[in-house]
């Protein structure tokens, strides 16, 4: 594992970190110093007293689809158990669906699950409901339950939808707090939606990491990629194999078997990050890029063991789990958020973007070198400052290059990157400072009325907690979108 000294690439890189992350408000964070993005609405939900979640944060990123055949509609999950569908241009409510008495922390998946010609939304809640709902008809073509109906056994992760066994029917893939990887067929068999042969697969511990699906070994069959915990209890694989505790990243074949070379162990930290699956180094094989997590010590061995690992970003080749040359990359805090892979400067080589729990954003090249970093924790106190957000990447100003779109505590920032130079180019203000919780959910970048639009879902602080859907818009069309939403796109494929 690399040490933090490896971050000192050049004097310039160190200067960026010091200037952007010191205790003094840096010049680039003076209000009004960056051109603003026009806010088009702030769609607030009614206050709700119940907050059925053990995370106390809002991780559900919005999605968009033409559900009614009359234009884009935003689907967003909220901590009161509701999924709300709103007009993407105005924020006006079109329909609401109650998933049950659990927080919707999963990001809605937009897909025609039952292939009836109508778009559906697949979503979960933290008490274990897994739903597919059809906004146009108000139908519920899919519903299963996992766990025992408590916050300790529900579903946090965003599902993946794919034809796992090749029978022409879409399947729903979900990791759970119930310690299983589930894969259900969306075809009703007369009594239930059955799980595929080989599933559910017992993981021995909980999973927070949202699964991705891709054919990593080129055998024509999809694999499932995700992370999960390992407490280190007697009999668990991390204890018997490594005599330690932490978490795993793994690849599971479509029959429930483990892909050769996997799982990969992360010592002394869980893996909550969702893997990004892409050909990072250009060798023609899909790679797995993943952060870690932020579990504290009180969960392990009565609080006696330090959770002092996880300050890294990992990259493996998918087909056999081998670490890519130059990886893992050490960063200054836990890599709780999910990485994004995209070619930011149009040079034909991909970069990895990851945000540490201390609020620092890292840009890494395929060789595992940190080429730029800055502080995106925008509470006027700089870094280190607690932040669990995930970025998105799209050409929002239509200049032919991809920008990084990231939410911090109170506003939305847009950065350009060009061969190591990172620049704040736009800022979106929600209107009033310190009325929202930090933006843990990744922004959604889409086109509304022919203009590039950024939509963020969040909530307000406790004491009259309410959900909020914030939207900003550029005057220009949206250019290319390399990774414009959590897990790459609104179908939540997880790969680019």
C-alpha positions in Angstrom: 0.0 0.0 0.0 1.3 3.4 -0.9 2.0 6.0 1.8 0.8 9.6 1.8 4.2 10.8 0.7 3.3 9.6 -2.8 0.9 12.5 -3.1 3.8 15.0 -3.3 4.1 14.6 -7.1 5.3 18.1 -7.8 5.6 21.4 -5.9 2.5 22.5 -7.9 0.4 19.7 -6.7 1.3 20.4 -3.0 0.5 24.1 -3.6 -3.0 23.3 -4.9 -3.7 21.2 -1.8 -2.4 23.9 0.6 -4.2 26.8 -1.1 -7.6 25.1 -1.5 -7.7 23.2 1.8 -6.2 25.6 4.4 -8.2 27.1 7.3 -8.3 30.5 5.6 -11.0 31.1 3.0 -9.2 30.8 -0.4 -9.8 33.4 -3.1 -11.6 30.9 -5.4 -14.3 30.5 -2.7 -15.2 34.1 -2.3 -18.9 34.4 -3.1 -19.4 35.5 -6.7 -15.8 34.7 -7.7 -17.0 32.1 -10.2 -19.7 32.7 -12.8 -23.0 31.5 -11.6 -25.3 28.9 -13.1 -29.0 30.0 -13.3 -31.2 28.3 -10.7 -34.5 27.3 -12.3 -36.3 25.9 -9.2 -36.1 24.5 -5.7 -38.8 21.9 -5.3 -39.3 21.3 -1.6 -41.3 18.4 -0.1 -43.4 18.9 3.0 -41.6 18.6 6.3 -41.6 15.1 7.8 -40.9 14.1 11.3 -40.0 10.4 10.6 -36.5 9.8 9.3 -36.3 6.0 8.8 -32.6 5.6 8.2 -29.4 4.9 10.1 -27.3 7.0 7.9 -28.7 10.5 8.7 -27.7 11.6 5.2 -29.5 11.7 1.8 -27.7 9.5 -0.8 -30.4 9.0 -3.4 -29.4 10.7 -6.6 -32.2 11.8 -9.0 -32.9 10.2 -12.3 -34.8 11.4 -15.4 -37.1 9.8 -18.0 -39.9 10.5 -20.4 -42.3 8.5 -18.3 -45.5 10.1 -19.7 -44.5 10.7 -23.3 -44.6 14.5 -22.9 -41.1 15.4 -21.8 -38.5 14.7 -19.1 -39.7 14.0 -15.6 -37.4 13.6 -12.6 -37.7 10.6 -10.3 -36.2 11.2 -6.8 -36.3 9.2 -3.6 -36.6 10.8 -0.2 -35.9 9.8 3.4 -39.6 9.7 4.3 -40.1 6.6 2.1 -41.6 8.3 -1.0 -40.4 8.5 -4.6 -41.6 11.7 -6.2 -41.9 12.4 -9.9 -41.6 16.1 -10.9 -41.6 18.1 -14.1 -37.9 18.4 -15.0 -38.3 22.0 -16.2 -40.4 23.4 -13.4 -40.2 21.1 -10.4 -44.0 20.7 -10.3 -45.1 17.4 -8.8 -46.6 14.8 -11.2 -47.0 11.7 -9.0 -45.8 10.2 -5.7 -45.3 6.6 -4.7 -44.9 5.4 -1.1 -42.4 2.6 -0.9 -43.0 1.9 2.8 -41.7 3.0 6.2 -38.0 3.1 5.2 -35.8 5.8 3.8 -35.2 5.7 0.1 -31.4 5.8 -0.1 -31.1 4.0 -3.4 -31.0 6.0 -6.5 -34.0 5.3 -8.9 -33.2 3.0 -11.8 -35.0 3.9 -15.0 -35.8 0.9 -17.3 -38.7 -0.8 -19.0 -38.5 -3.8 -16.6 -41.3 -5.8 -18.0 -40.9 -4.7 -21.6 -44.5 -3.3 -22.0 -43.4 -0.1 -23.6 -43.6 2.0 -20.5 -40.7 3.2 -18.5 -40.5 1.9 -14.9 -38.5 3.0 -11.9 -36.8 0.3 -9.7 -36.0 1.5 -6.2 -35.5 0.2 -2.6 -35.9 1.3 0.9 -34.0 0.7 4.2 -36.7 -1.6 5.6 -36.2 -4.1 2.7 -38.8 -3.2 0.0 -37.7 -3.6 -3.6 -40.2 -2.0 -6.0 -40.7 -1.4 -9.7 -43.4 1.3 -10.3 -44.8 2.6 -13.6 -45.5 6.4 -13.4 -47.7 6.4 -16.5 -50.1 3.7 -15.3 -49.4 3.8 -11.5 -48.8 0.0 -11.8 -46.4 -1.9 -9.6 -45.0 -4.7 -11.8 -42.4 -5.9 -9.3 -42.2 -6.1 -5.5 -40.1 -8.3 -3.1 -38.9 -7.9 0.4 -35.5 -8.7 1.9 -34.5 -9.0 5.5 -36.8 -8.9 8.4 -38.3 -5.4 8.0 -35.9 -3.5 10.2 -33.2 -0.9 9.5 -30.6 -3.6 10.2 -31.8 -5.9 7.4 -33.1 -3.6 4.7 -31.7 -2.3 1.4 -29.4 0.7 1.1 -27.8 0.0 -2.3 -29.0 1.1 -5.7 -30.1 -2.0 -7.7 -28.8 -3.1 -11.0 -31.1 -4.4 -13.7 -29.8 -6.7 -16.4 -30.5 -10.1 -18.0 -28.2 -12.1 -15.8 -28.9 -15.7 -17.0 -29.6 -14.9 -20.7 -33.2 -16.0 -20.8 -34.4 -12.7 -22.3 -36.0 -11.5 -19.0 -34.6 -8.6 -17.1 -33.4 -9.5 -13.5 -33.1 -7.2 -10.5 -29.7 -7.4 -8.6 -29.5 -6.0 -5.1 -27.0 -6.2 -2.2 -28.5 -5.9 1.2 -28.0 -5.3 4.9 -29.4 -8.8 5.3 -26.0 -10.2 4.3 -27.0 -11.6 0.9 -26.6 -10.8 -2.8 -30.0 -11.2 -4.4 -30.8 -11.7 -8.0 -34.6 -11.9 -8.8 -36.2 -12.7 -12.1 -38.8 -10.0 -13.0 -41.0 -12.8 -14.5 -43.7 -13.8 -12.0 -43.9 -17.6 -11.7 -47.4 -17.7 -10.3 -46.4 -17.5 -6.6 -43.4 -15.2 -6.5 -40.5 -13.5 -8.3 -38.0 -16.3 -8.0 -34.3 -15.8 -7.4 -32.0 -17.2 -10.1 -30.1 -20.5 -9.5 -27.1 -19.8 -7.2 -28.8 -16.9 -5.5 -29.3 -15.5 -2.9 -25.6 -15.7 -2.1 -24.6 -15.4 1.5 -21.9 -12.7 2.1 -21.4 -13.3 5.8 -21.8 -9.6 6.5 -23.7 -6.5 5.3 -23.3 -4.8 2.0 -23.7 -1.0 1.3 -22.0 -1.0 -2.1 -24.3 -0.8 -5.1 -23.7 -3.5 -7.6 -22.5 -3.0 -11.2 -23.0 -5.6 -14.0 -20.5 -6.2 -16.8 -18.8 -9.0 -18.7 -15.3 -8.6 -17.2 -13.9 -11.8 -18.6 -15.3 -11.7 -22.1 -17.1 -15.0 -21.9 -20.3 -13.5 -23.1 -22.0 -13.7 -19.7 -22.4 -10.9 -17.2 -20.7 -10.7 -13.8 -21.8 -8.7 -10.7 -19.3 -6.4 -9.1 -19.7 -4.9 -5.6 -18.2 -4.5 -2.1 -19.2 -5.8 1.3 -18.2 -5.8 4.9 -16.3 -8.4 7.0 -16.5 -7.9 10.8 -13.7 -10.4 11.5 -15.9 -12.7 13.6 -14.8 -16.3 14.0 -15.6 -18.3 10.9 -15.8 -15.3 8.6 -13.5 -15.5 5.5 -11.5 -12.4 6.5 -10.7 -14.0 9.8 -9.9 -17.5 8.5 -7.9 -16.3 5.4 -6.3 -13.0 6.6 -6.7 -13.1 10.4 -8.1 -9.6 10.1 -11.3 -7.5 9.6 -12.4 -5.0 7.0 -14.2 -5.5 3.7 -14.0 -7.1 0.3 -14.5 -6.2 -3.3 -15.7 -9.1 -5.4 -16.9 -10.3 -8.8 -19.7 -12.9 -8.9 -20.5 -14.9 -12.0 -24.1 -15.3 -13.3 -24.5 -18.7 -11.6 -23.4 -17.4 -8.1 -19.8 -18.7 -8.4 -16.9 -16.4 -7.5 -14.8 -15.1 -10.4 -11.2 -16.5 -10.2 -8.9 -14.0 -8.5 -11.6 -12.5 -6.4 -12.5 -11.3 -3.8 -9.9 -8.7 -2.9 -9.5 -7.8 0.7 -9.4 -4.3 2.1 -7.9 -4.4 5.6 -9.3 -2.4 8.6 -12.1 -0.7 6.6 -15.4 -1.7 5.1 -16.2 -1.2 1.4 -19.2 1.1 0.9 -18.0 2.7 -2.3 -19.8 1.6 -5.5 -17.3 0.2 -8.2 -16.8 2.0 -11.4 -16.3 -0.5 -14.3 -14.3 0.8 -17.3 -11.2 0.0 -19.3 -9.0 2.4 -17.3 -5.6 1.6 -18.8 -6.7 1.0 -22.4 -5.7 -2.7 -22.6 -9.1 -3.8 -23.9 -10.2 -5.4 -20.6 -12.6 -3.9 -18.1 -11.2 -2.7 -14.8 -12.8 -2.2 -11.4 -12.1 1.1 -9.6 -13.5 1.4 -6.1 -13.0 3.4 -2.9 -13.5 2.1 0.6 -15.8 3.2 3.4 -16.0 5.0 6.8 -17.0 2.6 9.5 -15.9 3.6 12.9 -14.1 1.5 15.5 -17.2 0.9 17.7 -18.5 -1.8 15.3 -15.5 -4.1 15.6 -14.5 -6.3 18.5 -16.4 -4.2 21.0 -14.7 -1.1 19.8 -11.3 -2.4 20.6 -9.9 -2.5 17.0 -8.9 0.6 15.0 -10.6 1.3 11.7 -7.4 2.9 10.4 -7.5 1.5 6.9 -9.4 2.7 3.8 -7.4 5.8 2.9 -7.0 4.5 -0.6 -8.6 4.2 -4.1 -8.2 0.7 -5.6 -8.1 -0.4 -9.2 -8.1 -4.0 -10.3 -8.4 -5.8 -13.7 -11.8 -7.3 -13.7 -11.0 -10.7 -15.2 -8.7 -11.9 -12.4 -8.6 -9.3 -9.6 -4.9 -8.3 -10.1 -4.1 -4.7 -9.0 -3.3 -2.4 -11.8 0.2 -1.0 -11.9 0.5 2.0 -9.6 -2.6 1.1 -7.6 -3.8 1.5 -4.9 -3.5 5.2 -4.6 -3.2 6.7 -1.1 -5.4 9.7 -0.3 -5.7 11.7 3.0 -9.0 10.2 4.2 -11.5 7.4 3.7 -12.7 7.1 0.1 -16.4 6.7 1.0 -17.8 8.1 -2.2 -17.9 6.3 -5.5 -15.2 7.0 -8.1 -15.9 8.3 -11.6 -13.9 7.3 -14.7 -13.7 9.7 -17.7 -11.4 11.3 -20.1 -11.4 14.8 -18.8 -9.0 16.6 -21.1 -9.8 14.7 -24.4 -6.3 13.3 -24.7 -7.5 9.7 -25.1 -6.5 8.6 -21.6 -9.0 8.2 -18.7 -8.8 9.9 -15.3 -10.3 8.7 -12.0 -12.1 11.3 -9.9 -12.7 10.5 -6.2 -13.7 12.6 -3.2 -12.3 11.8 0.2 -14.3 11.9 3.4 -12.3 15.0 4.4 -13.7 17.0 1.4 -10.7 16.8 -0.9 -11.2 15.9 -4.6 -8.5 13.9 -6.3 -7.8 13.5 -10.0 -5.7 10.4 -10.8 -4.4 9.1 -14.1 -4.5 5.5 -15.1 -1.0 4.9 -13.8 -2.1 5.8 -10.2 -0.6 9.2 -10.1 -2.4 12.1 -8.4 -2.3 14.9 -11.0 -4.5 17.4 -9.2 -6.5 17.9 -6.0 -8.6 20.6 -4.4 -11.0 21.1 -1.6 -14.7 20.9 -2.4 -16.0 21.1 1.1 -17.5 24.6 0.8 -18.5 25.6 4.3 -16.1 28.5 4.3 -13.8 26.6 6.7 -11.9 24.6 4.1 -10.6 21.1 4.5 -10.5 18.7 6.3 -14.3 18.8 6.5 -16.6 15.8 6.5 -18.1 15.1 3.1 -19.5 11.9 1.4 -20.4 13.1 -2.0 -19.8 11.6 -5.4 -19.2 13.7 -8.5 -20.6 13.5 -12.0 -18.9 14.3 -15.3 -20.4 15.9 -18.4 -19.7 18.7 -21.0 -22.1 21.1 -19.4 -20.8 24.3 -21.2 -20.6 22.5 -24.6 -17.0 23.3 -25.2 -16.0 19.8 -26.3 -14.4 18.8 -23.0 -15.8 17.2 -19.9 -16.3 19.1 -16.7 -16.6 17.8 -13.1 -19.9 18.6 -11.4 -19.8 18.2 -7.7 -22.0 19.2 -4.7 -20.6 20.3 -1.4 -22.3 21.6 1.7 -24.3 24.4 0.3 -23.7 24.9 -3.4 -22.8 23.2 -6.7 -19.4 23.6 -8.2 -18.2 22.9 -11.8 -14.5 22.3 -12.5 -12.5 22.0 -15.7 -9.4 19.9 -15.9 -6.6 20.1 -18.5 -3.4 18.1 -18.2 -3.1 18.6 -14.4 -4.7 22.1 -14.2 -7.9 22.1 -12.2 -10.1 25.2 -12.3 -13.4 26.3 -10.8 -15.4 27.6 -13.7 -19.0 27.8 -12.4 -20.9 27.9 -9.2 -24.6 27.3 -8.5 -26.1 28.8 -5.4 -29.3 27.3 -3.8 -30.4 30.8 -2.7 -29.8 30.8 1.0 -26.7 29.6 2.8 -26.8 26.8 5.3 -30.3 25.6 4.9 -29.5 22.2 3.3 -27.5 19.3 4.5 -24.3 18.4 2.6 -25.0 17.0 -0.9 -24.1 13.4 -0.5 -26.1 12.4 -3.6 -24.3 12.6 -6.9 -25.7 15.3 -9.3 -27.7 14.4 -12.3 -26.7 16.1 -15.6 -29.3 16.1 -18.3 -30.9 18.1 -21.1 -34.1 20.1 -20.3 -35.7 22.2 -23.0 -32.5 21.9 -25.1 -30.3 23.3 -22.3 -27.7 21.6 -20.0 -29.3 21.1 -16.6 -27.9 19.9 -13.3 -30.3 18.5 -10.7 -29.4 17.6 -7.1 -31.4 15.9 -4.5 -30.8 16.7 -0.8 -32.6 17.5 2.4 -32.8 20.1 5.2 -31.3 19.8 8.7 -33.2 18.0 11.5 -36.0 19.9 13.1 -38.5 20.2 10.3 -36.6 18.0 7.9 -37.7 18.2 4.3 -36.5 16.9 1.0 -35.3 19.3 -1.7 -34.7 19.0 -5.4 -32.5 21.8 -6.7 -32.0 22.5 -10.4 -29.5 24.8 -12.2 -29.4 25.4 -16.0 -26.9 26.6 -18.6 -28.0 28.8 -21.5 -26.3 26.3 -23.9 -27.1 22.7 -25.1 -25.5 19.8 -23.2 -22.4 18.5 -24.9 -21.2 14.9 -24.4 -21.9 13.2 -21.1 -19.2 10.9 -19.9 -20.6 10.0 -16.5 -23.6 12.2 -15.9 -25.2 10.3 -13.0 -24.5 8.0 -10.1 -23.4 4.6 -11.5 -22.8 6.3 -14.9 -26.4 6.7 -16.2 -30.1 6.6 -15.1 -30.2 2.8 -15.9 -27.4 2.6 -13.2 -25.2 0.4 -15.4 -22.1 1.2 -13.3 -19.8 1.1 -16.3 -18.6 3.5 -19.0 
